[in-house]
Amino acid sequence: MKTVLITGASSGIGLSCARKFAENGDRLILTARNSQKLTQIEEELKAKGVDVLTLVFDVRDREAATLAIENLPKEWSEIDVLVNNAGLALGLEPEYEGCLDDWETMIDTNIKGLLTMTRLIVPGMVERDCGHIINIGSVAGDAAYAGGNVYCATKAAVKALSDGLRIDVANTSIRVTNLKPGLVETNFSNIRFHGDTSRAANVYKGITPLTGDDIADVALFASNAPAHVQIAEVLILATHQASGSVIVRK
Ligand code: 8X3
């Protein structure tokens, strides 16, 4: 049984990971900004006998994150798996027209938030010579697509940070995985288009998108792989998607 910390655990891929790791028999530390949703998932999992601890904070808030992690109850302080899932896309405007506030939110969450959690949790893993960091990257990090500019850059950063960390812990038993999903139907596009649901629905029109569960399955596979196997990077696309910009709709 592993202790798994998942950021952004109240919805989407994070929520799917929470349920899949719970079914696997792991104990969970779930973090998110939305305390109401977090309580709901906590109740759902506890009713099934899962050992769950919830922490409400925004990964962009370095102080709050530090306080939460440094004050973990002793029995929760040895984290085996960190799933750096919290992240978002905002806007799809050309780079010369995009919103600076949106860019800052993406950079602060997708890059700096991931770094904060990594910096807080990985030292304990190094000390114990044991652990696994699963970063949720994206196909968007492989190549830019129209309007993706800053979001794609943040996910390219997730790849570089995963690769960098993997080098830095290669002398330990710690594993680093970068999962790169393509089109996954979650709240992702609603958030990207600031609540414009019809625009969001168009993203998944004419194609069967991936689900959060599809990605969580791969995360769990990586976590359950034998200790000598490091699933370094996985690109997971919908069947009719060939890259971030090549999507065949029927
Ligand atoms: C999500 C995948 O292609 O919508 O990161 O950017 S994509």
Residues whose N, C-alpha, C, O or C-beta is under 5 A from the ligand:
A	BS01	8X3	G137 S138 A140 P181 G182 L183 G244
